[in-house]
Amino acid sequence: MKELLKAKGIKQKWLAQKIGVSEVTVSNWVKEKSFPSNKHLEKLSQLLDVPIKELKH
């Protein structure tokens, strides 16, 4: 996810606000300390314009 955010020029803070989670939560997803729920995966997919499969890697 880190590379995807960088490539699209998206900040973790912006993403957290759009999804309705904390910046720490997004940071943990980026660091792969935790993973988004299915509900959040759907929102991430829409916001980042990528298939959900790509977010699960």
PDBQT receptor file of N, H, CA, C and O in Angstrom, charges set to zero:
ATOM      1  N   MET A   1       0.815  -1.185   0.000  1.00  0.00    +0.000 N 
ATOM      2  CA  MET A   1       0.000   0.000   0.000  1.00  0.00    +0.000 C 
ATOM      3  C   MET A   1       0.866   1.259   0.000  1.00  0.00    +0.000 C 
ATOM      4  O   MET A   1       0.478   2.288  -0.554  1.00  0.00    +0.000 OA
ATOM      5  N   LYS A   2       2.023   1.172   0.615  1.00  0.00    +0.000 N 
ATOM      6  H   LYS A   2       2.339   0.336   1.065  1.00  0.00    +0.000 HD
ATOM      7  CA  LYS A   2       2.913   2.327   0.694  1.00  0.00    +0.000 C 
ATOM      8  C   LYS A   2       3.272   2.836  -0.698  1.00  0.00    +0.000 C 
ATOM      9  O   LYS A   2       3.212   4.038  -0.959  1.00  0.00    +0.000 OA
ATOM     10  N   GLU A   3       3.642   1.931  -1.581  1.00  0.00    +0.000 N 
ATOM     11  H   GLU A   3       3.691   0.955  -1.369  1.00  0.00    +0.000 HD
ATOM     12  CA  GLU A   3       4.027   2.310  -2.936  1.00  0.00    +0.000 C 
ATOM     13  C   GLU A   3       2.845   2.895  -3.700  1.00  0.00    +0.000 C 
ATOM     14  O   GLU A   3       3.004   3.834  -4.480  1.00  0.00    +0.000 OA
ATOM     15  N   LEU A   4       1.676   2.343  -3.475  1.00  0.00    +0.000 N 
ATOM     16  H   LEU A   4       1.546   1.580  -2.842  1.00  0.00    +0.000 HD
ATOM     17  CA  LEU A   4       0.462   2.806  -4.142  1.00  0.00    +0.000 C 
ATOM     18  C   LEU A   4       0.125   4.245  -3.729  1.00  0.00    +0.000 C 
ATOM     19  O   LEU A   4      -0.195   5.081  -4.573  1.00  0.00    +0.000 OA
ATOM     20  N   LEU A   5       0.199   4.518  -2.443  1.00  0.00    +0.000 N 
ATOM     21  H   LEU A   5       0.460   3.838  -1.757  1.00  0.00    +0.000 HD
ATOM     22  CA  LEU A   5      -0.071   5.875  -1.963  1.00  0.00    +0.000 C 
ATOM     23  C   LEU A   5       0.950   6.859  -2.520  1.00  0.00    +0.000 C 
ATOM     24  O   LEU A   5       0.603   7.966  -2.929  1.00  0.00    +0.000 OA
ATOM     25  N   LYS A   6       2.206   6.443  -2.530  1.00  0.00    +0.000 N 
ATOM     26  H   LYS A   6       2.488   5.543  -2.197  1.00  0.00    +0.000 HD
ATOM     27  CA  LYS A   6       3.268   7.305  -3.040  1.00  0.00    +0.000 C 
ATOM     28  C   LYS A   6       3.062   7.583  -4.532  1.00  0.00    +0.000 C 
ATOM     29  O   LYS A   6       3.174   8.727  -4.974  1.00  0.00    +0.000 OA
ATOM     30  N   ALA A   7       2.765   6.546  -5.297  1.00  0.00    +0.000 N 
ATOM     31  H   ALA A   7       2.674   5.617  -4.938  1.00  0.00    +0.000 HD
ATOM     32  CA  ALA A   7       2.579   6.691  -6.738  1.00  0.00    +0.000 C 
ATOM     33  C   ALA A   7       1.405   7.612  -7.072  1.00  0.00    +0.000 C 
ATOM     34  O   ALA A   7       1.435   8.326  -8.075  1.00  0.00    +0.000 OA
ATOM     35  N   LYS A   8       0.385   7.591  -6.236  1.00  0.00    +0.000 N 
ATOM     36  H   LYS A   8       0.361   7.011  -5.421  1.00  0.00    +0.000 HD
ATOM     37  CA  LYS A   8      -0.811   8.406  -6.483  1.00  0.00    +0.000 C 
ATOM     38  C   LYS A   8      -0.741   9.758  -5.779  1.00  0.00    +0.000 C 
ATOM     39  O   LYS A   8      -1.638  10.586  -5.937  1.00  0.00    +0.000 OA
ATOM     40  N   GLY A   9       0.316   9.987  -5.004  1.00  0.00    +0.000 N 
ATOM     41  H   GLY A   9       1.045   9.315  -4.875  1.00  0.00    +0.000 HD
ATOM     42  CA  GLY A   9       0.478  11.253  -4.305  1.00  0.00    +0.000 C 
ATOM     43  C   GLY A   9      -0.552  11.465  -3.201  1.00  0.00    +0.000 C 
ATOM     44  O   GLY A   9      -0.977  12.591  -2.942  1.00  0.00    +0.000 OA
ATOM     45  N   ILE A  10      -0.946  10.384  -2.561  1.00  0.00    +0.000 N 
ATOM     46  H   ILE A  10      -0.601   9.469  -2.771  1.00  0.00    +0.000 HD
ATOM     47  CA  ILE A  10      -1.971  10.452  -1.512  1.00  0.00    +0.000 C 
ATOM     48  C   ILE A  10      -1.313  10.355  -0.138  1.00  0.00    +0.000 C 
ATOM     49  O   ILE A  10      -0.497   9.471   0.120  1.00  0.00    +0.000 OA
ATOM     50  N   LYS A  11      -1.688  11.280   0.726  1.00  0.00    +0.000 N 
ATOM     51  H   LYS A  11      -2.351  11.998   0.516  1.00  0.00    +0.000 HD
ATOM     52  CA  LYS A  11      -1.169  11.302   2.094  1.00  0.00    +0.000 C 
ATOM     53  C   LYS A  11      -2.024  10.421   2.992  1.00  0.00    +0.000 C 
ATOM     54  O   LYS A  11      -3.236  10.311   2.804  1.00  0.00    +0.000 OA
ATOM     55  N   GLN A  12      -1.382   9.801   3.961  1.00  0.00    +0.000 N 
ATOM     56  H   GLN A  12      -0.398   9.891   4.113  1.00  0.00    +0.000 HD
ATOM     57  CA  GLN A  12      -2.095   8.935   4.902  1.00  0.00    +0.000 C 
ATOM     58  C   GLN A  12      -3.167   9.704   5.653  1.00  0.00    +0.000 C 
ATOM     59  O   GLN A  12      -4.241   9.162   5.911  1.00  0.00    +0.000 OA
ATOM     60  N   LYS A  13      -2.900  10.959   6.011  1.00  0.00    +0.000 N 
ATOM     61  H   LYS A  13      -2.027  11.399   5.801  1.00  0.00    +0.000 HD
ATOM     62  CA  LYS A  13      -3.867  11.771   6.743  1.00  0.00    +0.000 C 
ATOM     63  C   LYS A  13      -5.143  11.958   5.921  1.00  0.00    +0.000 C 
ATOM     64  O   LYS A  13      -6.248  11.798   6.440  1.00  0.00    +0.000 OA
ATOM     65  N   TRP A  14      -4.992  12.294   4.651  1.00  0.00    +0.000 N 
ATOM     66  H   TRP A  14      -4.095  12.425   4.229  1.00  0.00    +0.000 HD
ATOM     67  CA  TRP A  14      -6.149  12.489   3.766  1.00  0.00    +0.000 C 
ATOM     68  C   TRP A  14      -6.952  11.205   3.665  1.00  0.00    +0.000 C 
ATOM     69  O   TRP A  14      -8.178  11.218   3.777  1.00  0.00    +0.000 OA
ATOM     70  N   LEU A  15      -6.258  10.101   3.454  1.00  0.00    +0.000 N 
ATOM     71  H   LEU A  15      -5.262  10.090   3.364  1.00  0.00    +0.000 HD
ATOM     72  CA  LEU A  15      -6.916   8.801   3.319  1.00  0.00    +0.000 C 
ATOM     73  C   LEU A  15      -7.689   8.448   4.583  1.00  0.00    +0.000 C 
ATOM     74  O   LEU A  15      -8.825   7.979   4.514  1.00  0.00    +0.000 OA
ATOM     75  N   ALA A  16      -7.074   8.671   5.726  1.00  0.00    +0.000 N 
ATOM     76  H   ALA A  16      -6.151   9.052   5.782  1.00  0.00    +0.000 HD
ATOM     77  CA  ALA A  16      -7.729   8.380   7.003  1.00  0.00    +0.000 C 
ATOM     78  C   ALA A  16      -9.021   9.188   7.143  1.00  0.00    +0.000 C 
ATOM     79  O   ALA A  16     -10.045   8.657   7.574  1.00  0.00    +0.000 OA
ATOM     80  N   GLN A  17      -8.971  10.458   6.783  1.00  0.00    +0.000 N 
ATOM     81  H   GLN A  17      -8.140  10.889   6.433  1.00  0.00    +0.000 HD
ATOM     82  CA  GLN A  17     -10.162  11.307   6.877  1.00  0.00    +0.000 C 
ATOM     83  C   GLN A  17     -11.258  10.824   5.935  1.00  0.00    +0.000 C 
ATOM     84  O   GLN A  17     -12.428  10.795   6.318  1.00  0.00    +0.000 OA
ATOM     85  N   LYS A  18     -10.904  10.449   4.724  1.00  0.00    +0.000 N 
ATOM     86  H   LYS A  18      -9.954  10.473   4.413  1.00  0.00    +0.000 HD
ATOM     87  CA  LYS A  18     -11.885  10.004   3.740  1.00  0.00    +0.000 C 
ATOM     88  C   LYS A  18     -12.557   8.691   4.147  1.00  0.00    +0.000 C 
ATOM     89  O   LYS A  18     -13.739   8.479   3.874  1.00  0.00    +0.000 OA
ATOM     90  N   ILE A  19     -11.797   7.820   4.798  1.00  0.00    +0.000 N 
ATOM     91  H   ILE A  19     -10.837   7.993   5.020  1.00  0.00    +0.000 HD
ATOM     92  CA  ILE A  19     -12.327   6.513   5.177  1.00  0.00    +0.000 C 
ATOM     93  C   ILE A  19     -13.009   6.558   6.545  1.00  0.00    +0.000 C 
ATOM     94  O   ILE A  19     -13.879   5.741   6.846  1.00  0.00    +0.000 OA
ATOM     95  N   GLY A  20     -12.602   7.521   7.361  1.00  0.00    +0.000 N 
ATOM     96  H   GLY A  20     -11.895   8.185   7.116  1.00  0.00    +0.000 HD
ATOM     97  CA  GLY A  20     -13.201   7.632   8.692  1.00  0.00    +0.000 C 
ATOM     98  C   GLY A  20     -12.482   6.808   9.744  1.00  0.00    +0.000 C 
ATOM     99  O   GLY A  20     -13.099   6.290  10.675  1.00  0.00    +0.000 OA
ATOM    100  N   VAL A  21     -11.163   6.691   9.585  1.00  0.00    +0.000 N 
ATOM    101  H   VAL A  21     -10.661   7.112   8.829  1.00  0.00    +0.000 HD
ATOM    102  CA  VAL A  21     -10.339   5.996  10.574  1.00  0.00    +0.000 C 
ATOM    103  C   VAL A  21      -9.221   6.937  11.009  1.00  0.00    +0.000 C 
ATOM    104  O   VAL A  21      -9.043   8.009  10.430  1.00  0.00    +0.000 OA
ATOM    105  N   SER A  22      -8.479   6.537  12.018  1.00  0.00    +0.000 N 
ATOM    106  H   SER A  22      -8.623   5.667  12.488  1.00  0.00    +0.000 HD
ATOM    107  CA  SER A  22      -7.375   7.380  12.489  1.00  0.00    +0.000 C 
ATOM    108  C   SER A  22      -6.163   7.249  11.573  1.00  0.00    +0.000 C 
ATOM    109  O   SER A  22      -6.031   6.289  10.814  1.00  0.00    +0.000 OA
ATOM    110  N   GLU A  23      -5.289   8.239  11.668  1.00  0.00    +0.000 N 
ATOM    111  H   GLU A  23      -5.397   9.018  12.285  1.00  0.00    +0.000 HD
ATOM    112  CA  GLU A  23      -4.035   8.177  10.907  1.00  0.00    +0.000 C 
ATOM    113  C   GLU A  23      -3.194   6.982  11.357  1.00  0.00    +0.000 C 
ATOM    114  O   GLU A  23      -2.489   6.376  10.551  1.00  0.00    +0.000 OA
ATOM    115  N   VAL A  24      -3.271   6.652  12.629  1.00  0.00    +0.000 N 
ATOM    116  H   VAL A  24      -3.844   7.145  13.284  1.00  0.00    +0.000 HD
ATOM    117  CA  VAL A  24      -2.525   5.503  13.162  1.00  0.00    +0.000 C 
ATOM    118  C   VAL A  24      -3.002   4.216  12.489  1.00  0.00    +0.000 C 
ATOM    119  O   VAL A  24      -2.196   3.345  12.164  1.00  0.00    +0.000 OA
ATOM    120  N   THR A  25      -4.301   4.102  12.284  1.00  0.00    +0.000 N 
ATOM    121  H   THR A  25      -4.956   4.810  12.548  1.00  0.00    +0.000 HD
ATOM    122  CA  THR A  25      -4.859   2.923  11.623  1.00  0.00    +0.000 C 
ATOM    123  C   THR A  25      -4.302   2.791  10.218  1.00  0.00    +0.000 C 
ATOM    124  O   THR A  25      -3.869   1.711   9.817  1.00  0.00    +0.000 OA
ATOM    125  N   VAL A  26      -4.311   3.895   9.463  1.00  0.00    +0.000 N 
ATOM    126  H   VAL A  26      -4.663   4.772   9.789  1.00  0.00    +0.000 HD
ATOM    127  CA  VAL A  26      -3.774   3.854   8.096  1.00  0.00    +0.000 C 
ATOM    128  C   VAL A  26      -2.290   3.543   8.135  1.00  0.00    +0.000 C 
ATOM    129  O   VAL A  26      -1.800   2.771   7.311  1.00  0.00    +0.000 OA
ATOM    130  N   SER A  27      -1.574   4.125   9.070  1.00  0.00    +0.000 N 
ATOM    131  H   SER A  27      -1.973   4.752   9.740  1.00  0.00    +0.000 HD
ATOM    132  CA  SER A  27      -0.148   3.858   9.204  1.00  0.00    +0.000 C 
ATOM    133  C   SER A  27       0.101   2.370   9.466  1.00  0.00    +0.000 C 
ATOM    134  O   SER A  27       1.029   1.789   8.904  1.00  0.00    +0.000 OA
ATOM    135  N   ASN A  28      -0.712   1.763  10.304  1.00  0.00    +0.000 N 
ATOM    136  H   ASN A  28      -1.466   2.235  10.760  1.00  0.00    +0.000 HD
ATOM    137  CA  ASN A  28      -0.568   0.331  10.582  1.00  0.00    +0.000 C 
ATOM    138  C   ASN A  28      -0.854  -0.505   9.347  1.00  0.00    +0.000 C 
ATOM    139  O   ASN A  28      -0.206  -1.530   9.135  1.00  0.00    +0.000 OA
ATOM    140  N   TRP A  29      -1.817  -0.085   8.523  1.00  0.00    +0.000 N 
ATOM    141  H   TRP A  29      -2.343   0.748   8.696  1.00  0.00    +0.000 HD
ATOM    142  CA  TRP A  29      -2.085  -0.792   7.264  1.00  0.00    +0.000 C 
ATOM    143  C   TRP A  29      -0.869  -0.697   6.347  1.00  0.00    +0.000 C 
ATOM    144  O   TRP A  29      -0.455  -1.687   5.744  1.00  0.00    +0.000 OA
ATOM    145  N   VAL A  30      -0.306   0.500   6.250  1.00  0.00    +0.000 N 
ATOM    146  H   VAL A  30      -0.642   1.304   6.739  1.00  0.00    +0.000 HD
ATOM    147  CA  VAL A  30       0.853   0.724   5.373  1.00  0.00    +0.000 C 
ATOM    148  C   VAL A  30       2.038  -0.116   5.838  1.00  0.00    +0.000 C 
ATOM    149  O   VAL A  30       2.764  -0.682   5.020  1.00  0.00    +0.000 OA
ATOM    150  N   LYS A  31       2.230  -0.195   7.150  1.00  0.00    +0.000 N 
ATOM    151  H   LYS A  31       1.640   0.264   7.814  1.00  0.00    +0.000 HD
ATOM    152  CA  LYS A  31       3.346  -0.965   7.720  1.00  0.00    +0.000 C 
ATOM    153  C   LYS A  31       3.024  -2.451   7.841  1.00  0.00    +0.000 C 
ATOM    154  O   LYS A  31       3.853  -3.241   8.293  1.00  0.00    +0.000 OA
ATOM    155  N   GLU A  32       1.809  -2.822   7.432  1.00  0.00    +0.000 N 
ATOM    156  H   GLU A  32       1.136  -2.180   7.065  1.00  0.00    +0.000 HD
ATOM    157  CA  GLU A  32       1.325  -4.200   7.498  1.00  0.00    +0.000 C 
ATOM    158  C   GLU A  32       1.322  -4.758   8.918  1.00  0.00    +0.000 C 
ATOM    159  O   GLU A  32       1.536  -5.951   9.133  1.00  0.00    +0.000 OA
ATOM    160  N   LYS A  33       1.074  -3.869   9.886  1.00  0.00    +0.000 N 
ATOM    161  H   LYS A  33       0.900  -2.900   9.711  1.00  0.00    +0.000 HD
ATOM    162  CA  LYS A  33       0.909  -4.299  11.276  1.00  0.00    +0.000 C 
ATOM    163  C   LYS A  33      -0.522  -4.771  11.503  1.00  0.00    +0.000 C 
ATOM    164  O   LYS A  33      -0.798  -5.575  12.394  1.00  0.00    +0.000 OA
ATOM    165  N   SER A  34      -1.424  -4.253  10.675  1.00  0.00    +0.000 N 
ATOM    166  H   SER A  34      -1.200  -3.600   9.951  1.00  0.00    +0.000 HD
ATOM    167  CA  SER A  34      -2.816  -4.682  10.678  1.00  0.00    +0.000 C 
ATOM    168  C   SER A  34      -3.340  -4.544   9.256  1.00  0.00    +0.000 C 
ATOM    169  O   SER A  34      -2.669  -3.985   8.389  1.00  0.00    +0.000 OA
ATOM    170  N   PHE A  35      -4.537  -5.055   9.026  1.00  0.00    +0.000 N 
ATOM    171  H   PHE A  35      -5.082  -5.509   9.731  1.00  0.00    +0.000 HD
ATOM    172  CA  PHE A  35      -5.095  -5.037   7.674  1.00  0.00    +0.000 C 
ATOM    173  C   PHE A  35      -6.510  -4.495   7.707  1.00  0.00    +0.000 C 
ATOM    174  O   PHE A  35      -7.235  -4.700   8.680  1.00  0.00    +0.000 OA
ATOM    175  N   PRO A  36      -6.909  -3.796   6.638  1.00  0.00    +0.000 N 
ATOM    176  CA  PRO A  36      -8.256  -3.222   6.592  1.00  0.00    +0.000 C 
ATOM    177  C   PRO A  36      -9.339  -4.295   6.582  1.00  0.00    +0.000 C 
ATOM    178  O   PRO A  36      -9.156  -5.384   6.038  1.00  0.00    +0.000 OA
ATOM    179  N   SER A  37     -10.461  -3.961   7.192  1.00  0.00    +0.000 N 
ATOM    180  H   SER A  37     -10.609  -3.076   7.634  1.00  0.00    +0.000 HD
ATOM    181  CA  SER A  37     -11.627  -4.847   7.144  1.00  0.00    +0.000 C 
ATOM    182  C   SER A  37     -12.185  -4.829   5.721  1.00  0.00    +0.000 C 
ATOM    183  O   SER A  37     -11.790  -3.997   4.904  1.00  0.00    +0.000 OA
ATOM    184  N   ASN A  38     -13.089  -5.735   5.436  1.00  0.00    +0.000 N 
ATOM    185  H   ASN A  38     -13.410  -6.411   6.100  1.00  0.00    +0.000 HD
ATOM    186  CA  ASN A  38     -13.690  -5.777   4.100  1.00  0.00    +0.000 C 
ATOM    187  C   ASN A  38     -14.386  -4.459   3.768  1.00  0.00    +0.000 C 
ATOM    188  O   ASN A  38     -14.312  -3.986   2.634  1.00  0.00    +0.000 OA
ATOM    189  N   LYS A  39     -15.052  -3.873   4.740  1.00  0.00    +0.000 N 
ATOM    190  H   LYS A  39     -15.112  -4.257   5.662  1.00  0.00    +0.000 HD
ATOM    191  CA  LYS A  39     -15.729  -2.582   4.537  1.00  0.00    +0.000 C 
ATOM    192  C   LYS A  39     -14.721  -1.506   4.138  1.00  0.00    +0.000 C 
ATOM    193  O   LYS A  39     -14.965  -0.720   3.223  1.00  0.00    +0.000 OA
ATOM    194  N   HIS A  40     -13.591  -1.482   4.834  1.00  0.00    +0.000 N 
ATOM    195  H   HIS A  40     -13.392  -2.121   5.577  1.00  0.00    +0.000 HD
ATOM    196  CA  HIS A  40     -12.569  -0.486   4.525  1.00  0.00    +0.000 C 
ATOM    197  C   HIS A  40     -11.860  -0.801   3.203  1.00  0.00    +0.000 C 
ATOM    198  O   HIS A  40     -11.458   0.110   2.480  1.00  0.00    +0.000 OA
ATOM    199  N   LEU A  41     -11.711  -2.076   2.896  1.00  0.00    +0.000 N 
ATOM    200  H   LEU A  41     -12.037  -2.816   3.484  1.00  0.00    +0.000 HD
ATOM    201  CA  LEU A  41     -11.109  -2.439   1.618  1.00  0.00    +0.000 C 
ATOM    202  C   LEU A  41     -11.928  -1.904   0.449  1.00  0.00    +0.000 C 
ATOM    203  O   LEU A  41     -11.372  -1.445  -0.548  1.00  0.00    +0.000 OA
ATOM    204  N   GLU A  42     -13.244  -1.966   0.577  1.00  0.00    +0.000 N 
ATOM    205  H   GLU A  42     -13.696  -2.339   1.388  1.00  0.00    +0.000 HD
ATOM    206  CA  GLU A  42     -14.117  -1.443  -0.485  1.00  0.00    +0.000 C 
ATOM    207  C   GLU A  42     -13.908   0.049  -0.665  1.00  0.00    +0.000 C 
ATOM    208  O   GLU A  42     -13.802   0.525  -1.796  1.00  0.00    +0.000 OA
ATOM    209  N   LYS A  43     -13.846   0.797   0.434  1.00  0.00    +0.000 N 
ATOM    210  H   LYS A  43     -13.932   0.410   1.352  1.00  0.00    +0.000 HD
ATOM    211  CA  LYS A  43     -13.632   2.237   0.352  1.00  0.00    +0.000 C 
ATOM    212  C   LYS A  43     -12.249   2.552  -0.211  1.00  0.00    +0.000 C 
ATOM    213  O   LYS A  43     -12.099   3.445  -1.045  1.00  0.00    +0.000 OA
ATOM    214  N   LEU A  44     -11.232   1.807   0.253  1.00  0.00    +0.000 N 
ATOM    215  H   LEU A  44     -11.353   1.082   0.931  1.00  0.00    +0.000 HD
ATOM    216  CA  LEU A  44      -9.880   2.009  -0.257  1.00  0.00    +0.000 C 
ATOM    217  C   LEU A  44      -9.819   1.764  -1.756  1.00  0.00    +0.000 C 
ATOM    218  O   LEU A  44      -9.200   2.526  -2.499  1.00  0.00    +0.000 OA
ATOM    219  N   SER A  45     -10.460   0.704  -2.184  1.00  0.00    +0.000 N 
ATOM    220  H   SER A  45     -10.963   0.085  -1.581  1.00  0.00    +0.000 HD
ATOM    221  CA  SER A  45     -10.491   0.359  -3.601  1.00  0.00    +0.000 C 
ATOM    222  C   SER A  45     -11.067   1.500  -4.431  1.00  0.00    +0.000 C 
ATOM    223  O   SER A  45     -10.529   1.846  -5.483  1.00  0.00    +0.000 OA
ATOM    224  N   GLN A  46     -12.153   2.076  -3.955  1.00  0.00    +0.000 N 
ATOM    225  H   GLN A  46     -12.590   1.795  -3.100  1.00  0.00    +0.000 HD
ATOM    226  CA  GLN A  46     -12.793   3.184  -4.668  1.00  0.00    +0.000 C 
ATOM    227  C   GLN A  46     -11.913   4.435  -4.661  1.00  0.00    +0.000 C 
ATOM    228  O   GLN A  46     -11.718   5.065  -5.701  1.00  0.00    +0.000 OA
ATOM    229  N   LEU A  47     -11.390   4.788  -3.509  1.00  0.00    +0.000 N 
ATOM    230  H   LEU A  47     -11.548   4.276  -2.664  1.00  0.00    +0.000 HD
ATOM    231  CA  LEU A  47     -10.589   6.009  -3.388  1.00  0.00    +0.000 C 
ATOM    232  C   LEU A  47      -9.278   5.930  -4.171  1.00  0.00    +0.000 C 
ATOM    233  O   LEU A  47      -8.843   6.910  -4.776  1.00  0.00    +0.000 OA
ATOM    234  N   LEU A  48      -8.661   4.754  -4.151  1.00  0.00    +0.000 N 
ATOM    235  H   LEU A  48      -9.015   3.958  -3.660  1.00  0.00    +0.000 HD
ATOM    236  CA  LEU A  48      -7.370   4.586  -4.819  1.00  0.00    +0.000 C 
ATOM    237  C   LEU A  48      -7.511   4.114  -6.258  1.00  0.00    +0.000 C 
ATOM    238  O   LEU A  48      -6.531   4.051  -6.999  1.00  0.00    +0.000 OA
ATOM    239  N   ASP A  49      -8.735   3.786  -6.647  1.00  0.00    +0.000 N 
ATOM    240  H   ASP A  49      -9.532   3.838  -6.045  1.00  0.00    +0.000 HD
ATOM    241  CA  ASP A  49      -9.035   3.330  -8.008  1.00  0.00    +0.000 C 
ATOM    242  C   ASP A  49      -8.208   2.105  -8.391  1.00  0.00    +0.000 C 
ATOM    243  O   ASP A  49      -7.579   2.057  -9.448  1.00  0.00    +0.000 OA
ATOM    244  N   VAL A  50      -8.230   1.121  -7.501  1.00  0.00    +0.000 N 
ATOM    245  H   VAL A  50      -8.741   1.159  -6.642  1.00  0.00    +0.000 HD
ATOM    246  CA  VAL A  50      -7.546  -0.153  -7.739  1.00  0.00    +0.000 C 
ATOM    247  C   VAL A  50      -8.456  -1.292  -7.307  1.00  0.00    +0.000 C 
ATOM    248  O   VAL A  50      -9.322  -1.106  -6.452  1.00  0.00    +0.000 OA
ATOM    249  N   PRO A  51      -8.266  -2.470  -7.890  1.00  0.00    +0.000 N 
ATOM    250  CA  PRO A  51      -9.069  -3.623  -7.448  1.00  0.00    +0.000 C 
ATOM    251  C   PRO A  51      -8.722  -4.019  -6.008  1.00  0.00    +0.000 C 
ATOM    252  O   PRO A  51      -7.593  -3.826  -5.556  1.00  0.00    +0.000 OA
ATOM    253  N   ILE A  52      -9.695  -4.567  -5.305  1.00  0.00    +0.000 N 
ATOM    254  H   ILE A  52     -10.612  -4.724  -5.671  1.00  0.00    +0.000 HD
ATOM    255  CA  ILE A  52      -9.478  -5.013  -3.928  1.00  0.00    +0.000 C 
ATOM    256  C   ILE A  52      -8.336  -6.023  -3.865  1.00  0.00    +0.000 C 
ATOM    257  O   ILE A  52      -7.558  -6.021  -2.911  1.00  0.00    +0.000 OA
ATOM    258  N   LYS A  53      -8.231  -6.877  -4.867  1.00  0.00    +0.000 N 
ATOM    259  H   LYS A  53      -8.862  -6.879  -5.643  1.00  0.00    +0.000 HD
ATOM    260  CA  LYS A  53      -7.146  -7.886  -4.896  1.00  0.00    +0.000 C 
ATOM    261  C   LYS A  53      -5.778  -7.230  -4.721  1.00  0.00    +0.000 C 
ATOM    262  O   LYS A  53      -4.912  -7.759  -4.023  1.00  0.00    +0.000 OA
ATOM    263  N   GLU A  54      -5.591  -6.079  -5.358  1.00  0.00    +0.000 N 
ATOM    264  H   GLU A  54      -6.294  -5.649  -5.925  1.00  0.00    +0.000 HD
ATOM    265  CA  GLU A  54      -4.299  -5.392  -5.285  1.00  0.00    +0.000 C 
ATOM    266  C   GLU A  54      -4.004  -4.899  -3.878  1.00  0.00    +0.000 C 
ATOM    267  O   GLU A  54      -2.840  -4.800  -3.488  1.00  0.00    +0.000 OA
ATOM    268  N   LEU A  55      -5.024  -4.595  -3.125  1.00  0.00    +0.000 N 
ATOM    269  H   LEU A  55      -5.969  -4.676  -3.442  1.00  0.00    +0.000 HD
ATOM    270  CA  LEU A  55      -4.842  -4.105  -1.764  1.00  0.00    +0.000 C 
ATOM    271  C   LEU A  55      -4.544  -5.212  -0.777  1.00  0.00    +0.000 C 
ATOM    272  O   LEU A  55      -4.036  -4.944   0.312  1.00  0.00    +0.000 OA
ATOM    273  N   LYS A  56      -4.844  -6.440  -1.128  1.00  0.00    +0.000 N 
ATOM    274  H   LYS A  56      -5.256  -6.658  -2.013  1.00  0.00    +0.000 HD
ATOM    275  CA  LYS A  56      -4.618  -7.562  -0.218  1.00  0.00    +0.000 C 
ATOM    276  C   LYS A  56      -3.215  -8.127  -0.292  1.00  0.00    +0.000 C 
ATOM    277  O   LYS A  56      -2.887  -9.060   0.440  1.00  0.00    +0.000 OA
ATOM    278  N   HIS A  57      -2.390  -7.587  -1.151  1.00  0.00    +0.000 N 
ATOM    279  H   HIS A  57      -2.657  -6.828  -1.746  1.00  0.00    +0.000 HD
ATOM    280  CA  HIS A  57      -1.008  -8.098  -1.285  1.00  0.00    +0.000 C 
ATOM    281  C   HIS A  57      -0.082  -7.390  -0.350  1.00  0.00    +0.000 C 
ATOM    282  O   HIS A  57       1.113  -7.685  -0.323  1.00  0.00    +0.000 OA
TER     283      HIS A  57
